[in-house]
Each structure stands twice: as structure tokens, then as C-alpha cells.
């Protein structure tokens, strides 16, 4: 009965109008030394571990801590009613929540390892898959999150063989991208370590690259990369892909992009763990070739999802995208024939309604 009632409400009411607000809730417009609020979603334990590894390199400090909200998404079994459980730290899990225990333990361990730098709240949402995007967006909205981390719907084993391709999870991700109240990142996890004990074992130097072309999403990706580079344990490489002809008709976007790059160049002169590289691309073929060469050089590559269709650096790529939710660069890096262990984060900046 509860499920039927919820379905009726969702069919009648357009929740996307509620979630896509008028206030900026993204990383770019979060003060550099302010608390960063991130909602990390997980369907399985390895999703939680991958998200926690990303939180590990997000460089929390006492001046700019991280508020992490872990959300375990569980499909309803039988005639059970939809339920959102708040797992308070130190409280014994209920019998219905015990299936979330591995996810709960992973997030609790993460908080213990970063005492004073992060705060963690853990939730379990039990619902039908068709409602899960609402569980995600509603919690992100309530917690004033700046970023939602979603697990990619494909998984690989240690040999790089595809072992999971879940169309239901992909549909959930697509819906969240359309209605999220903040920025969204789809995390493609190719790391080979998946034990709880490995959570804190981030390499002494974690190599992060941001592929920057143009636009809102790339600026959001770069803003996240800059936050990561606050830690000396993160080496950030910004790779800017320029058009060979150097022409761009959208002067407003050019100005915004240039301001971001100017700030990065200033940081390069002040910090040894930031590197800036410019590459000129003739077309999408050049871009694809360069991106593939990057796979073995980094632990994480961050890229924006959306770009203008007339960008010369992507010409010929957009027609061959298999997964539009990843964008052209993310689609290349998430392709099945990639045999490297690099993880990829595809970022979409918050969609803001115009008043």
C-alpha cells in the first residue's frame, strides 16, 4: 500500500522542480576553506570503498572539513514498505539494517581514521529501483550537499574483465543527472584493492589529472581537483586541450574558463604539487589518442560531462559515444578495452533553474 501511494505521488508531482533549485550547490561556488558536503551512494560494499577512496583524496582539513553522507541503496524484498534508516554512530543496527553492516563499517572506519577532519552520517534507503533517484536527490537536498557521488553501473574483475553491466543502476544514474539538487559525479572504479583494510592505504603520492576543454562541467571538475591538491600527498596535473585554430565564438565561456586557468597557473608558481599542461588538438581523434596515453600515468582522471557540440577538439567523437551520461572523454576512459587500473570521475555541475 505504501509503495502504491508513493508511486501515485511521484506520478502526479514533478519532484525535479523541487530538487533543481535556484541556489548554487556545487564545488565551484563553495568557499575554498568552507565545509564540503558530499553524498556518497553505494549499492554494494565495493561501491562504498571506491567512494571512500575518493573522499580520502579530497583533502579535508580542520579549516575546510568534509561532511560525508553515506547512502546504502537496497532494493525492497517482498511486501516490505519503503524505508529510510539513519544509522547513528555507536547504535546497534536493526535486523532490517543488518544487510548494510559492511557499508556502515566502511564509512565508520573512514571517520575514525580522519577524526576532527570529517563528519559522517550513514543512511540506508530501502525502496524499489524506480524510486531510488528520489531517495538520493531528497537526501542530497535535505543535507545541502554540493556533490553526489554515484557508482558506475559496470564492474570489472582483477583481470580487467567485465563482470557486471546493470541497466537498472544506469537508469537510476540517468534520472539523478536530470533532477539532482547539486553537482553529480559518476565514479568509474578500476582500482584492484577492495578490502576494508585498504581504505586508508592511499599511495604516498596520489596522481590526479583533470582534463579541461571548456564549459561549466569542466570548471566544476577543475574546482574539485584544486581542492584535492590542498594536500601535498596529491599531485594534480591539469591538461588543457586547446583547438588548433584557436577560435571560440562563446566569449563569455572563454572568459570564465580563462579565469579558472589563470588561478591554476598562479597556484603552479606557488605549489610544487600542481602541474599545468596545454595541448593543441586538431580533432576528436587527437583528443582520444592523448586521453588513452594518460591512462597509465594517473590514479584518477577527472573530466566534465557536457561540452558544446561545436568544440573542434571533440569533432568525430560525439557520434560514437556509447554512454552519453559519461560525456565523450569519460566514455573513452570507461570503454571495455581499457586495461589500466585508473579510476575516472565524470562531473556534471548543478543544473540551476532561472527565475
KASUL-V466975 format. One line per field, one symbol per residue. phi: phi as a letter, one per 20 degrees, with the letter a starting at -180 (. if undefined). psi: psi as a letter, one per 30 degrees, with the letter a starting at -180 (. if undefined). burial: 1 if it has 16 or more other ideal C-beta (glycine too) atoms within 10 Angstrom, else 0. A space follows every 50 residues. Layout:
# KASUL-V466975
phi: ???
psi: ???
burial: ???
This chain:
# KASUL-V466975
phi: .ffffffffffedefgffffedefcbfgeeggdefddcddebecffffff fffffgeelfcfecfddddeceecffdmdfegbddeefgnefffffeffe gffgfffffgfffcgndcccccccddafgfdfffgfffffffelfebddd ffedccefenefdbbefffffggfffgfcfebfcceeeedfeecdgfege efggceedcdeddangffffffffgfffffefeddddedeedffemebee fffgfffffffgfffffgfdceeccccdcedebfffffffffffgedceb ddbfedbffefgfdfneffdfecgfemffffffeffefdeefecdddcfg edfef
psi: eeeeeeeeeeeekjffeeejafkkileegkkeglkkkkjjkkflefeeee eeeeeegghklfeilkjkjkjjjkkkkbglkkkjkjjkkfkkkleffffg eeeeeeeeeeeefhkfflkkkklkjjlkeffeeeeeeeeeeeghkfkkkk klfkklafggkkfkjjfeeeeeeeeeefgkgalkkkjjjgkfkhkeffeg hklejkjkkkjkdlleeeeeeeeeeeeeffkffkjkjjjkjlkefgkjfi feeeeeeeeeeeeeeeeeffkfgkkkkkkkkeafeeeeeeeeffegflek kklleklkfgjefgkfeffgkejfffleeeeefglfgkglgklkjkkklk jkkk.
burial: 00100100000000010011000011110100001111111111111111 11111111110001111111111100000001101010000010001001 01110111111001000111111111100011111111111010111111 11111100000000000011011111111111111111110000000010 00000111111111111111111111111110111111111110000100 00100110011001001000001101000010010111001001100111 11111110001111101000001011111111110001001111111111 11000
